[in-house]
Amino acid sequence: MACEEKIESMKSEGRVIWITGLSGAGKTTLAKAVSEKLAHSILLDGDNMREALGWQTSGFDAMGRLNLALTYSRLANMLARQGFVVVVATISLFHRVHAWNRANMPGYLEVFLDVPAEVRRSRDPKGLYAAEKKGKVTNMAGNTVAVEFPLNPDLRLDENYSLEASVAAVLKRSEQVDQTRQKPSPFLAGF
């Protein structure tokens, strides 16, 4: 990359694509596919971040989940302000988190995967629903841990969208958000 190109790319403001929904909704699958289509993107997957932060065996109650969501928000915001496109796949269903993200993150796009319980249970990629049924998993978001679904997501996708159609919808809506949303203040609003 030529010096001029590198300087120009460093000037560009990043953005955050926040993909949320319950377990089995397809967050990671969609986030990976979206991230592969974007230059200068970083994928932050909730399960991987939980492991990297050392929380893989704790913090599944409401307060632990909220603290992790706030950590994910701060990390995504920091990376976006450095010019990266950050694609986040996380449950993080808290109005407080969504409001902070919207107020503080550049180019914030909130994508809610609104997938019915029977579809999520049939997918069950991590075996969590089966383990919950056997009593081996407690603190399941959306079941025993209350969640707050997004009040006004930028994009709502259900199980009827193919992966390809979902990726196209996210990319198209992301471009629209970039053109219409005000830039966030350089001063972060508090949690």
Buried (B, 14 or more C-beta within 10 A) or exposed (E): EEEEEEEEEEEEBBBBBBBBBBBBBBBBBBBBBBBEEBEEBBBBBBBEBBEEEEBEEEBBEBEBBBBBBBBBBBBBBEBBBEBBBBBBBBBBBBEEBBEBBBBBBBBBBBBBBBBEEEBBBEBBEEEBBEBBEEEEBEBBBBBEBEBEBBEEBBBBBBBEBEEEEBBBBBBEBBEEBBEEBEEBEEEBEEB
